[in-house]
Amino acid sequence: MPETVAPRQILRDILQGRPPARPLFAPIAFGLASRVENLPLQSFLTNPTKISNALRQIRAPLRSDAITCYFDPSLEVEASRATGPEEVLWRGRIPVVLDVIRRLKMMQREDFLLMVTVSGISTLSARLAGTNDAAAIALETTTQLCRAVAEAGANLVFLR
């Protein structure tokens, strides 16, 4: 198959159990994006405009199949500790994540995918250890966040 096969076709092949024409190139270069915008990481993580602009700039020279829209291992812990699982999508920086995905979705073409990383249930449960019902909160948080990022337009959800 030609090297120019679209990332969406590669993803379809993977999901349907067919061998893809080539590996999917989806680097996690999110931390580098804060350097592109010349911002400290903590300031960068709260600014959807800067995040979106930097990620678009990084993708061009990498020619990657996917943009990692957001990568922050403490994202879900921060949101889960702030409230119960029923309100997690409105807490912490999760609204920023959803805004970034929506912004990138508006300019998305067939030549790349939108990827988000989310803490898996076991990982989040371990990070919430000592919290009442840590496992239940982790399950609900991970489920809600995966659903929300998919609805916002993410094509790939990478569980950490």
DSSP file (Angstrom, degrees, kcal/mol; ACC not computed):
  #  RESIDUE AA STRUCTURE BP1 BP2  ACC     N-H-->O    O-->H-N    N-H-->O    O-->H-N    TCO  KAPPA ALPHA  PHI   PSI    X-CA   Y-CA   Z-CA
    1    1 A M              0   0    0      0, 0.0     4,-0.0     0, 0.0     2,-0.0   0.000 360.0 360.0 360.0 153.1    0.0    0.0    0.0
    2    2 A P    >   -     0   0    0      0, 0.0     3,-1.1     0, 0.0    19,-0.0  -0.297 360.0-123.3 -70.4 154.1    1.2    3.5   -0.6
    3    3 A E  T 3  S+     0   0    0      1,-0.3    19,-0.0    -2,-0.0    18,-0.0   0.652 104.5  72.2 -67.8 -16.3    2.9    5.5    2.1
    4    4 A T  T 3   +     0   0    0      2,-0.0    -1,-0.3     3,-0.0     2,-0.0   0.190  63.6 141.3 -89.2  17.0    0.2    8.3    1.7
    5    5 A V    <   -     0   0    0     -3,-1.1     5,-0.0     1,-0.1    17,-0.0  -0.371  58.9-107.4 -60.7 135.7   -2.6    6.2    3.3
    6    6 A A    >>  -     0   0    0      1,-0.1     4,-1.9    -2,-0.0     3,-0.6  -0.326  16.4-124.3 -68.5 144.1   -4.7    8.5    5.4
    7    7 A P  H 3> S+     0   0    0      0, 0.0     4,-2.6     0, 0.0     5,-0.2   0.853 111.7  57.6 -55.8 -36.3   -4.5    8.3    9.2
    8    8 A R  H 3> S+     0   0    0    102,-0.7     4,-2.4     1,-0.2     5,-0.1   0.877 106.0  49.6 -63.7 -35.8   -8.3    7.7    9.4
    9    9 A Q  H <> S+     0   0    0     -3,-0.6     4,-2.6     2,-0.2    -1,-0.2   0.896 109.5  51.2 -69.3 -39.4   -7.9    4.7    7.2
   10   10 A I  H  X S+     0   0    0     -4,-1.9     4,-2.4     2,-0.2    -2,-0.2   0.933 111.4  48.2 -60.6 -45.5   -5.1    3.3    9.4
   11   11 A L  H  X S+     0   0    0     -4,-2.6     4,-2.7     2,-0.2    -2,-0.2   0.915 110.7  50.8 -62.4 -43.4   -7.3    3.8   12.4
   12   12 A R  H  X S+     0   0    0     -4,-2.4     4,-1.8     1,-0.2     6,-0.2   0.924 109.9  50.5 -59.0 -44.8  -10.2    2.0   10.7
   13   13 A D  H  <>S+     0   0    0     -4,-2.6     5,-2.6     1,-0.2    -2,-0.2   0.925 111.5  47.8 -59.8 -45.0   -7.9   -0.9    9.7
   14   14 A I  H ><5S+     0   0    0     -4,-2.4     3,-1.4     1,-0.2    -2,-0.2   0.934 112.3  48.7 -61.4 -47.0   -6.7   -1.2   13.3
   15   15 A L  H 3<5S+     0   0    0     -4,-2.7    -1,-0.2     1,-0.3    -2,-0.2   0.774 111.8  49.7 -66.5 -26.5  -10.2   -1.1   14.7
   16   16 A Q  T 3<5S-     0   0    0     -4,-1.8    -1,-0.3    -5,-0.2    -2,-0.2   0.323 118.1-110.3 -95.2   7.9  -11.4   -3.7   12.2
   17   17 A G  T < 5S+     0   0    0     -3,-1.4    -3,-0.2     1,-0.3    -2,-0.1   0.618  74.3 133.4  77.8  12.6   -8.6   -6.1   13.0
   18   18 A R      < -     0   0    0     -5,-2.6    -1,-0.3    -6,-0.2    -2,-0.1  -0.715  66.5-103.2 -93.2 146.8   -6.8   -5.6    9.7
   19   19 A P        -     0   0    0      0, 0.0    -5,-0.1     0, 0.0    -1,-0.1  -0.519  42.4-121.8 -66.7 129.8   -3.1   -5.0    9.6
   20   20 A P        -     0   0    0      0, 0.0   -10,-0.1     0, 0.0    -9,-0.0  -0.323  13.6-118.9 -71.5 157.2   -2.5   -1.3    8.9
   21   21 A A  S    S-     0   0    0      1,-0.2   -11,-0.0   -19,-0.0   -16,-0.0   0.812  94.2  -9.4 -64.1 -30.4   -0.6   -0.2    5.8
   22   22 A R  S    S-     0   0    0    -19,-0.0    -1,-0.2   -17,-0.0     3,-0.0  -0.963  91.8 -75.3-157.6 164.5    2.0    1.5    8.1
   23   23 A P        -     0   0    0      0, 0.0     2,-0.5     0, 0.0   -13,-0.1  -0.347  48.7-111.9 -65.2 149.4    2.3    2.3   11.8
   24   24 A L        -     0   0    0    -14,-0.1     2,-0.9     2,-0.1    40,-0.0  -0.743  26.0-145.9 -82.1 122.9    0.2    5.2   13.1
   25   25 A F        +     0   0    0     -2,-0.5    40,-2.8    38,-0.1    41,-1.0  -0.811  35.4 153.5 -96.5 103.9    2.6    8.0   14.1
   26   26 A A        -     0   0    0     -2,-0.9    41,-0.1    39,-0.2    -1,-0.1  -0.643  20.2-173.0-132.2  73.7    1.1    9.8   17.1
   27   27 A P        -     0   0    0      0, 0.0     2,-1.1     0, 0.0    41,-0.4  -0.345  25.9-130.6 -70.7 149.2    3.8   11.4   19.2
   28   28 A I        +     0   0    0      1,-0.1     3,-0.2    39,-0.1     4,-0.1  -0.804  46.7 150.5 -98.6  92.3    3.0   13.0   22.6
   29   29 A A     >  +     0   0    0     -2,-1.1     4,-1.0     1,-0.2     3,-0.1  -0.072  25.4 121.9-112.2  30.2    4.7   16.4   22.1
   30   30 A F  H >> S+     0   0    0      1,-0.2     4,-0.7     2,-0.2     3,-0.7   0.899  70.9  52.5 -65.4 -43.3    2.4   18.3   24.4
   31   31 A G  H >> S+     0   0    0      1,-0.3     4,-0.7    -3,-0.2     3,-0.7   0.850 104.4  58.2 -61.7 -34.3    5.1   19.6   26.8
   32   32 A L  H >> S+     0   0    0      1,-0.2     4,-1.6     2,-0.2     3,-0.7   0.821  93.8  68.1 -63.1 -31.5    7.1   20.9   23.8
   33   33 A A  H <X S+     0   0    0     -4,-1.0     4,-1.7    -3,-0.7    -1,-0.2   0.839  92.4  58.0 -61.1 -33.9    4.1   23.0   22.8
   34   34 A S  H <<>S+     0   0    0     -4,-0.7     5,-2.6    -3,-0.7    -1,-0.3   0.850 105.1  51.5 -65.5 -31.4    4.5   25.2   25.9
   35   35 A R  H X<5S+     0   0    0     -4,-0.7     3,-0.8    -3,-0.7    -1,-0.2   0.868 104.0  56.7 -70.3 -36.5    8.0   26.0   24.8
   36   36 A V  H 3<5S+     0   0    0     -4,-1.6    -2,-0.2     1,-0.3    -1,-0.2   0.898 113.0  41.0 -59.7 -40.0    6.7   27.0   21.3
   37   37 A E  T 3<5S-     0   0    0     -4,-1.7    -1,-0.3     2,-0.1    -2,-0.2   0.448 110.2-127.4 -87.0  -1.2    4.5   29.5   23.1
   38   38 A N  T < 5 +     0   0    0     -3,-0.8    -3,-0.2    -4,-0.2    -2,-0.1   0.914  63.9 132.8  55.1  47.6    7.3   30.5   25.5
   39   39 A L      < -     0   0    0     -5,-2.6    -1,-0.2    -6,-0.1    -2,-0.1  -0.940  65.7-103.1-125.3 147.2    5.1   29.9   28.5
   40   40 A P    >>  -     0   0    0      0, 0.0     4,-2.4     0, 0.0     3,-0.6  -0.448  41.0-113.9 -62.4 146.0    5.6   28.1   31.7
   41   41 A L  H 3> S+     0   0    0      1,-0.2     4,-2.4     2,-0.2    -8,-0.0   0.873 114.0  54.7 -53.8 -43.7    3.8   24.8   31.6
   42   42 A Q  H 34 S+     0   0    0      1,-0.2     4,-0.4     2,-0.2    -1,-0.2   0.874 111.8  43.9 -62.3 -37.3    1.3   25.7   34.3
   43   43 A S  H X4 S+     0   0    0     -3,-0.6     3,-1.1     1,-0.2    -1,-0.2   0.891 112.7  53.1 -71.1 -39.8    0.2   28.8   32.5
   44   44 A F  H >< S+     0   0    0     -4,-2.4     3,-1.8     1,-0.2     7,-0.3   0.888  98.8  63.5 -61.2 -41.4    0.1   27.0   29.2
   45   45 A L  T 3< S+     0   0    0     -4,-2.4    -1,-0.2     1,-0.3    -2,-0.2   0.648 104.9  46.6 -62.4 -16.3   -2.2   24.3   30.6
   46   46 A T  T <  S+     0   0    0     -3,-1.1    -1,-0.3    -4,-0.4    -2,-0.2   0.341  95.0  81.7-107.3   5.9   -5.0   26.8   31.3
   47   47 A N    <>  -     0   0    0     -3,-1.8     4,-2.4    -4,-0.2     5,-0.2  -0.842  50.0-176.8-119.5  95.8   -4.9   28.6   27.9
   48   48 A P  H  > S+     0   0    0      0, 0.0     4,-2.4     0, 0.0     5,-0.2   0.814  84.7  55.1 -63.4 -30.3   -6.8   26.9   25.1
   49   49 A T  H  > S+     0   0    0      2,-0.2     4,-2.4     1,-0.2     5,-0.2   0.950 111.3  43.0 -66.2 -48.3   -5.9   29.5   22.5
   50   50 A K  H  > S+     0   0    0      2,-0.2     4,-2.5     1,-0.2     5,-0.2   0.898 114.9  51.0 -64.0 -40.9   -2.1   29.1   23.2
   51   51 A I  H  X S+     0   0    0     -4,-2.4     4,-2.6    -7,-0.3     5,-0.2   0.955 111.8  46.0 -62.2 -50.2   -2.5   25.3   23.3
   52   52 A S  H  X S+     0   0    0     -4,-2.4     4,-1.9     1,-0.2    -2,-0.2   0.918 114.5  47.4 -60.0 -46.1   -4.3   25.1   20.0
   53   53 A N  H  X S+     0   0    0     -4,-2.4     4,-1.9    -5,-0.2    -1,-0.2   0.925 113.7  47.0 -62.4 -45.8   -1.9   27.4   18.2
   54   54 A A  H  X S+     0   0    0     -4,-2.5     4,-2.4     1,-0.2    -2,-0.2   0.904 110.1  52.2 -65.5 -41.5    1.2   25.7   19.5
   55   55 A L  H  X S+     0   0    0     -4,-2.6     4,-2.0    -5,-0.2    -1,-0.2   0.882 108.8  50.5 -64.5 -37.6   -0.1   22.2   18.6
   56   56 A R  H  X S+     0   0    0     -4,-1.9     4,-1.2    -5,-0.2    -1,-0.2   0.899 111.3  49.4 -65.0 -39.3   -0.9   23.2   15.1
   57   57 A Q  H  < S+     0   0    0     -4,-1.9    -2,-0.2     1,-0.2    -1,-0.2   0.891 111.7  48.1 -66.7 -39.4    2.6   24.7   14.7
   58   58 A I  H  X S+     0   0    0     -4,-2.4     4,-1.5     1,-0.2    -1,-0.2   0.880 105.3  58.4 -69.1 -38.8    4.3   21.5   16.1
   59   59 A R  H  X>S+     0   0    0     -4,-2.0     4,-2.5     1,-0.2     5,-0.7   0.870  94.8  65.3 -62.3 -37.8    2.3   19.1   13.9
   60   60 A A  H  <5S+     0   0    0     -4,-1.2    -1,-0.2     1,-0.2    -2,-0.2   0.932 108.1  35.9 -55.4 -54.9    3.5   20.7   10.6
   61   61 A P  H  45S+     0   0    0      0, 0.0    -1,-0.2     0, 0.0    -2,-0.2   0.836 119.8  49.9 -71.5 -28.1    7.2   19.8   10.9
   62   62 A L  H  <5S-     0   0    0     -4,-1.5    -2,-0.2     2,-0.0    -3,-0.1   0.802  88.4-153.4 -75.1 -28.0    6.5   16.5   12.6
   63   63 A R  T  <5 +     0   0    0     -4,-2.5    -3,-0.1    -5,-0.2   -38,-0.1   0.919  31.6 175.8  50.9  47.2    4.0   15.5    9.9
   64   64 A S      < -     0   0    0     -5,-0.7   -38,-0.2     1,-0.1    -1,-0.1  -0.363  42.5-130.3 -80.7 160.7    2.4   13.3   12.5
   65   65 A D  S    S+     0   0    0    -40,-2.8    48,-2.7    47,-0.1     2,-0.3   0.651  90.8  29.0 -81.0 -17.2   -0.8   11.3   12.0
   66   66 A A  E     -a  113   0A   0    -41,-1.0     2,-0.5    46,-0.3    48,-0.2  -0.983  65.8-139.3-144.6 152.7   -2.3   12.7   15.2
   67   67 A I  E     -a  114   0A   0     46,-2.6    48,-3.2    -2,-0.3     2,-1.1  -0.955  22.6-134.9-107.9 129.3   -2.1   15.7   17.5
   68   68 A T  E     -a  115   0A   0     -2,-0.5    48,-0.2   -41,-0.4     3,-0.1  -0.757  20.8-166.6 -83.5 103.3   -2.1   15.1   21.2
   69   69 A C  E     -     0   0A   0     46,-3.0     2,-0.3    -2,-1.1    47,-0.2   0.784  66.2  -1.0 -66.7 -30.2   -4.6   17.7   22.2
   70   70 A Y  E     -a  116   0A   0     45,-0.6    47,-1.4    -3,-0.1     2,-0.3  -0.952  55.9-178.9-161.6 139.8   -3.9   17.5   25.9
   71   71 A F        +     0   0    0     -2,-0.3    47,-0.1    45,-0.1    -3,-0.0  -0.861  25.3 136.8-145.5 107.5   -1.5   15.5   28.2
   72   72 A D    >   -     0   0    0     -2,-0.3     3,-1.9    45,-0.3     4,-0.4  -0.783  33.8-160.7-153.1 103.7   -1.5   16.1   31.9
   73   73 A P  T 3  S+     0   0    0      0, 0.0     4,-0.3     0, 0.0     3,-0.2   0.704  94.3  52.8 -60.8 -19.4   -1.4   13.1   34.3
   74   74 A S  T 3> S+     0   0    0      1,-0.2     4,-2.5     2,-0.1     5,-0.2   0.470  82.1  95.7 -94.1  -0.7   -2.7   15.2   37.2
   75   75 A L  H <> S+     0   0    0     -3,-1.9     4,-1.9     1,-0.2    18,-0.2   0.927  88.2  38.6 -55.5 -54.2   -5.8   16.4   35.2
   76   76 A E  H  > S+     0   0    0     -4,-0.4     4,-2.9     2,-0.2     5,-0.2   0.854 114.2  54.5 -70.8 -35.3   -8.3   13.8   36.5
   77   77 A V  H  > S+     0   0    0     -4,-0.3     4,-2.4     2,-0.2     5,-0.2   0.941 109.0  48.9 -63.1 -46.4   -7.0   13.8   40.0
   78   78 A E  H  X S+     0   0    0     -4,-2.5     4,-1.1     1,-0.2    -2,-0.2   0.928 116.0  42.6 -58.0 -47.0   -7.4   17.5   40.3
   79   79 A A  H  X S+     0   0    0     -4,-1.9     4,-0.7    -5,-0.2    -2,-0.2   0.879 114.4  50.5 -69.4 -38.8  -10.9   17.4   39.0
   80   80 A S  H  < S+     0   0    0     -4,-2.9     3,-0.5     1,-0.2    -2,-0.2   0.861 110.4  48.4 -70.0 -36.2  -11.9   14.3   41.0
   81   81 A R  H  < S+     0   0    0     -4,-2.4    -1,-0.2    -5,-0.2    -2,-0.2   0.758 103.9  61.8 -75.5 -23.6  -10.7   15.7   44.3
   82   82 A A  H  < S-     0   0    0     -4,-1.1     2,-0.3    -5,-0.2    -1,-0.2   0.747 122.5 -16.9 -73.5 -22.5  -12.5   19.0   43.8
   83   83 A T  S  < S-     0   0    0     -4,-0.7    -1,-0.1    -3,-0.5     5,-0.0  -0.913  84.0 -67.0-162.9-178.3  -15.9   17.4   43.7
   84   84 A G    >   -     0   0    0     -2,-0.3     3,-1.4     1,-0.1     4,-0.2  -0.330  57.7 -96.8 -78.1 170.6  -17.8   14.1   43.3
   85   85 A P  G >  S+     0   0    0      0, 0.0     3,-1.1     0, 0.0     4,-0.3   0.753 115.9  71.1 -64.7 -23.7  -17.8   12.3   40.0
   86   86 A E  G 3  S+     0   0    0      1,-0.2     3,-0.1     2,-0.1     0, 0.0   0.749 108.7  33.4 -67.0 -21.1  -21.1   13.8   38.9
   87   87 A E  G X  S+     0   0    0     -3,-1.4     3,-1.9     1,-0.1     4,-0.3   0.247  82.8 112.8-114.4  11.7  -19.5   17.2   38.4
   88   88 A V  G X   +     0   0    0     -3,-1.1     3,-1.4     1,-0.3     6,-0.2   0.793  68.7  62.9 -61.2 -31.8  -16.0   16.2   37.3
   89   89 A L  G 3  S+     0   0    0     -4,-0.3    -1,-0.3     1,-0.3    -2,-0.1   0.620 105.1  47.6 -71.7 -10.1  -16.4   17.6   33.7
   90   90 A W  G <  S+     0   0    0     -3,-1.9    -1,-0.3     4,-0.1     2,-0.2   0.342 100.1  85.9-108.4   4.7  -16.9   21.1   35.0
   91   91 A R  S X  S-     0   0    0     -3,-1.4     3,-1.5    -4,-0.3   -12,-0.2  -0.676  86.6 -12.6-110.1 160.0  -13.9   21.1   37.4
   92   92 A G  T 3  S-     0   0    0     -2,-0.2     4,-0.1     1,-0.2   -16,-0.1  -0.213 118.8 -31.2  58.1-138.8  -10.2   21.8   37.1
   93   93 A R  T >> S+     0   0    0    -18,-0.2     4,-1.9     1,-0.2     3,-0.5   0.302 106.1 104.3 -98.3   8.1   -8.8   22.1   33.6
   94   94 A I  H <> S+     0   0    0     -3,-1.5     4,-2.2     1,-0.2     5,-0.2   0.894  78.6  55.1 -60.2 -40.1  -11.2   19.6   32.0
   95   95 A P  H 3> S+     0   0    0      0, 0.0     4,-1.9     0, 0.0    -1,-0.2   0.855 106.3  53.4 -59.6 -31.2  -13.2   22.4   30.4
   96   96 A V  H <> S+     0   0    0     -3,-0.5     4,-2.6     2,-0.2    -2,-0.2   0.921 107.0  51.3 -66.2 -43.9   -9.9   23.6   28.8
   97   97 A V  H  X S+     0   0    0     -4,-1.9     4,-2.3     1,-0.2    -1,-0.2   0.940 111.3  46.8 -57.4 -49.1   -9.3   20.1   27.4
   98   98 A L  H  X S+     0   0    0     -4,-2.2     4,-2.2     1,-0.2    -1,-0.2   0.867 111.6  51.6 -64.4 -36.9  -12.7   20.0   25.8
   99   99 A D  H  X S+     0   0    0     -4,-1.9     4,-2.5    -5,-0.2    -1,-0.2   0.914 108.8  50.8 -65.2 -43.5  -12.3   23.6   24.4
  100  100 A V  H  X S+     0   0    0     -4,-2.6     4,-2.6     2,-0.2     5,-0.2   0.925 110.4  49.4 -60.2 -45.5   -8.9   22.6   22.8
  101  101 A I  H  X S+     0   0    0     -4,-2.3     4,-2.5     1,-0.2    -1,-0.2   0.936 111.6  48.5 -60.7 -46.3  -10.4   19.6   21.2
  102  102 A R  H  X S+     0   0    0     -4,-2.2     4,-1.5     2,-0.2    -1,-0.2   0.898 111.9  49.7 -62.1 -40.3  -13.4   21.6   19.8
  103  103 A R  H  X S+     0   0    0     -4,-2.5     4,-0.8     1,-0.2    -1,-0.2   0.931 114.3  43.7 -63.9 -45.8  -11.0   24.3   18.4
  104  104 A L  H  X S+     0   0    0     -4,-2.6     4,-0.6     1,-0.2     3,-0.5   0.841 108.0  59.8 -69.4 -31.9   -8.7   21.7   16.7
  105  105 A K  H >< S+     0   0    0     -4,-2.5     3,-0.8    -5,-0.2    -1,-0.2   0.871  98.4  59.3 -62.5 -36.6  -11.8   19.8   15.4
  106  106 A M  H 3< S+     0   0    0     -4,-1.5    -1,-0.2     1,-0.2    -2,-0.2   0.829 114.5  35.2 -63.1 -31.2  -12.9   23.0   13.5
  107  107 A M  H 3< S+     0   0    0     -4,-0.8    -1,-0.2    -3,-0.5    -2,-0.2   0.376  92.1 124.1-103.1   4.7   -9.6   23.1   11.6
  108  108 A Q    <<  -     0   0    0     -3,-0.8     2,-0.2    -4,-0.6     5,-0.1  -0.383  36.0-176.2 -70.3 139.6   -9.2   19.3   11.3
  109  109 A R    >   -     0   0    0     -2,-0.1     3,-1.0     3,-0.1    -2,-0.0  -0.620  45.4 -90.4-118.4-176.5   -8.8   17.7    7.9
  110  110 A E  T 3  S+     0   0    0      1,-0.2  -102,-0.7    -2,-0.2    -2,-0.1   0.641 112.0  77.4 -70.3 -14.0   -8.5   14.1    6.9
  111  111 A D  T 3  S+     0   0    0   -105,-0.1     2,-0.3  -104,-0.1    -1,-0.2   0.456  99.2  28.4 -85.9   2.2   -4.7   14.2    7.2
  112  112 A F    <   -     0   0    0     -3,-1.0   -46,-0.3  -106,-0.1     2,-0.3  -0.994  65.9-135.9-155.1 160.6   -4.5   13.9   11.0
  113  113 A L  E     -a   66   0A   0    -48,-2.7   -46,-2.6    -2,-0.3     2,-0.5  -0.740  20.9-122.6-110.8 158.9   -6.4   12.6   14.0
  114  114 A L  E     -a   67   0A   0     -2,-0.3    41,-2.3    39,-0.3    42,-2.3  -0.922  31.9-171.7-104.0 124.3   -7.1   14.2   17.4
  115  115 A M  E     -ab  68 156A   0    -48,-3.2   -46,-3.0    -2,-0.5   -45,-0.6  -0.919   8.8-174.2-119.8 142.0   -5.7   12.2   20.3
  116  116 A V  E     -ab  70 157A   0     40,-2.0    42,-3.0    -2,-0.4     2,-0.4  -0.980  17.6-138.5-129.9 143.8   -6.3   12.7   24.1
  117  117 A T  E     - b   0 158A   0    -47,-1.4     2,-0.4    -2,-0.4   -45,-0.3  -0.879  22.4-177.6-103.0 138.5   -4.6   10.9   26.9
  118  118 A V  E     - b   0 159A   0     40,-2.5    42,-2.9    -2,-0.4     2,-0.2  -0.985  32.5-107.1-133.5 141.3   -6.8    9.9   29.9
  119  119 A S        -     0   0    0     -2,-0.4    40,-0.1    40,-0.2   -45,-0.0  -0.501  39.4-123.1 -66.5 133.1   -5.8    8.2   33.1
  120  120 A G     >  -     0   0    0     -2,-0.2     4,-2.8     1,-0.1     5,-0.3  -0.253  26.7-102.1 -70.4 166.7   -7.0    4.6   33.2
  121  121 A I  H  > S+     0   0    0      1,-0.2     4,-2.6     2,-0.2     5,-0.2   0.905 120.6  46.6 -60.4 -45.7   -9.3    3.4   36.0
  122  122 A S  H  > S+     0   0    0      2,-0.2     4,-2.2     1,-0.2    -1,-0.2   0.919 114.2  48.1 -64.8 -43.3   -6.5    1.5   37.9
  123  123 A T  H  > S+     0   0    0      2,-0.2     4,-2.0     1,-0.2    -2,-0.2   0.941 115.2  43.8 -62.4 -48.5   -4.1    4.4   37.6
  124  124 A L  H  X S+     0   0    0     -4,-2.8     4,-1.7     1,-0.2    -2,-0.2   0.894 111.6  54.0 -66.0 -39.7   -6.6    7.0   38.7
  125  125 A S  H  < S+     0   0    0     -4,-2.6    -1,-0.2    -5,-0.3    -2,-0.2   0.909 109.0  48.9 -59.9 -42.6   -7.8    4.8   41.5
  126  126 A A  H >< S+     0   0    0     -4,-2.2     3,-1.1     1,-0.2    -1,-0.2   0.882 110.8  50.4 -64.8 -38.1   -4.2    4.4   42.8
  127  127 A R  H 3< S+     0   0    0     -4,-2.0    -1,-0.2     1,-0.2    -2,-0.2   0.769 111.1  49.0 -71.3 -24.7   -3.7    8.2   42.6
  128  128 A L  T >< S+     0   0    0     -4,-1.7     3,-2.3    -5,-0.2    -1,-0.2   0.294  81.1 144.2 -94.9   8.8   -7.0    8.8   44.6
  129  129 A A  T <   +     0   0    0     -3,-1.1     3,-0.1     1,-0.3    -3,-0.1  -0.173  64.6  33.1 -51.1 137.8   -6.0    6.2   47.3
  130  130 A G  T 3  S+     0   0    0      1,-0.4     2,-0.3     0, 0.0    -1,-0.3   0.240  93.3 114.4  95.1 -12.3   -7.2    7.3   50.6
  131  131 A T  S X  S-     0   0    0     -3,-2.3     3,-1.4     1,-0.1    -1,-0.4  -0.718  80.3-101.0 -87.9 140.3  -10.3    9.0   49.1
  132  132 A N  T 3  S+     0   0    0     -2,-0.3     5,-0.1     1,-0.3    -1,-0.1  -0.404 106.5   2.9 -58.6 132.9  -13.6    7.5   50.1
  133  133 A D  T 3> S+     0   0    0     -2,-0.1     4,-2.7     3,-0.1    -1,-0.3   0.859  79.9 165.8  57.7  40.5  -14.8    5.3   47.2
  134  134 A A  H <> S+     0   0    0     -3,-1.4     4,-2.6     1,-0.2     5,-0.2   0.882  73.0  49.9 -54.3 -43.0  -11.6    5.9   45.2
  135  135 A A  H  > S+     0   0    0      2,-0.2     4,-2.4     1,-0.2    -1,-0.2   0.914 112.2  46.6 -65.8 -42.3  -12.4    3.0   42.8
  136  136 A A  H  > S+     0   0    0      2,-0.2     4,-2.4     1,-0.2     5,-0.2   0.903 113.9  48.0 -66.5 -40.8  -16.0    4.2   42.1
  137  137 A I  H  X S+     0   0    0     -4,-2.7     4,-2.8     2,-0.2     5,-0.2   0.912 112.0  50.1 -65.2 -42.2  -14.8    7.8   41.6
  138  138 A A  H  X S+     0   0    0     -4,-2.6     4,-2.6    -5,-0.3     5,-0.3   0.919 111.4  48.5 -62.3 -44.3  -12.0    6.6   39.2
  139  139 A L  H  X S+     0   0    0     -4,-2.4     4,-2.3     1,-0.2     5,-0.2   0.945 115.8  42.8 -60.8 -49.5  -14.5    4.5   37.2
  140  140 A E  H  X S+     0   0    0     -4,-2.4     4,-2.6     2,-0.2     5,-0.2   0.900 115.4  49.2 -66.5 -41.1  -17.0    7.3   36.9
  141  141 A T  H  X S+     0   0    0     -4,-2.8     4,-2.7    -5,-0.2     5,-0.2   0.944 113.5  45.3 -64.0 -49.0  -14.4   10.0   36.1
  142  142 A T  H  X S+     0   0    0     -4,-2.6     4,-2.5    -5,-0.2     5,-0.2   0.916 115.2  48.0 -62.2 -43.8  -12.6    7.9   33.4
  143  143 A T  H  X S+     0   0    0     -4,-2.3     4,-2.2    -5,-0.3    -2,-0.2   0.942 114.3  45.3 -62.5 -48.8  -15.9    6.9   31.8
  144  144 A Q  H  X S+     0   0    0     -4,-2.6     4,-2.6    -5,-0.2    -2,-0.2   0.909 114.4  48.4 -62.7 -42.7  -17.3   10.5   31.8
  145  145 A L  H  X S+     0   0    0     -4,-2.7     4,-2.6    -5,-0.2     5,-0.3   0.915 110.6  50.1 -67.3 -42.7  -14.0   12.0   30.5
  146  146 A C  H  X S+     0   0    0     -4,-2.5     4,-1.8    -5,-0.2    -1,-0.2   0.925 113.6  46.6 -59.9 -44.1  -13.7    9.4   27.7
  147  147 A R  H  X S+     0   0    0     -4,-2.2     4,-2.5    -5,-0.2    -2,-0.2   0.930 112.9  49.7 -63.3 -45.2  -17.3   10.1   26.6
  148  148 A A  H  X S+     0   0    0     -4,-2.6     4,-1.9     1,-0.2    -2,-0.2   0.897 110.9  47.5 -64.4 -42.4  -16.8   13.9   26.8
  149  149 A V  H  X>S+     0   0    0     -4,-2.6     5,-2.7     2,-0.2     4,-0.9   0.873 112.5  50.1 -69.7 -34.4  -13.6   14.0   24.8
  150  150 A A  H ><5S+     0   0    0     -4,-1.8     3,-0.6    -5,-0.3    -2,-0.2   0.924 111.4  48.3 -66.6 -43.3  -15.1   11.7   22.1
  151  151 A E  H 3<5S+     0   0    0     -4,-2.5    -2,-0.2     1,-0.2    -1,-0.2   0.829 107.5  56.3 -65.1 -31.3  -18.2   13.9   21.9
  152  152 A A  H 3<5S-     0   0    0     -4,-1.9    -1,-0.2    -5,-0.2    -2,-0.2   0.730 132.0 -89.6 -72.9 -21.5  -16.0   17.0   21.6
  153  153 A G  T <<5S+     0   0    0     -4,-0.9   -39,-0.3    -3,-0.6    -3,-0.2   0.473  71.2 150.9 129.5   3.9  -14.3   15.4   18.6
  154  154 A A      < -     0   0    0     -5,-2.7    -1,-0.3     1,-0.1   -39,-0.2  -0.445  25.8-166.4 -67.0 137.7  -11.3   13.3   19.7
  155  155 A N  S    S+     0   0    0    -41,-2.3     2,-0.4     1,-0.2   -40,-0.2   0.736  74.1  35.0 -93.0 -28.1  -10.6   10.4   17.3
  156  156 A L  E     -b  115   0A   0    -42,-2.3   -40,-2.0     2,-0.0     2,-0.5  -0.988  60.3-165.5-130.2 135.7   -8.2    8.5   19.7
  157  157 A V  E     -b  116   0A   0     -2,-0.4     2,-0.7   -42,-0.2   -40,-0.2  -0.973  11.8-158.9-120.4 115.2   -8.3    8.2   23.5
  158  158 A F  E     -b  117   0A   0    -42,-3.0   -40,-2.5    -2,-0.5     2,-0.5  -0.841   9.3-147.5 -96.4 115.0   -5.1    6.8   24.9
  159  159 A L  E      b  118   0A   0     -2,-0.7   -40,-0.2   -42,-0.2   -42,-0.1  -0.735 360.0 360.0 -87.2 124.3   -5.5    5.3   28.3
  160  160 A R              0   0    0    -42,-2.9   -41,-0.2    -2,-0.5    -1,-0.1   0.410 360.0 360.0 -89.3 360.0   -2.5    5.7   30.6
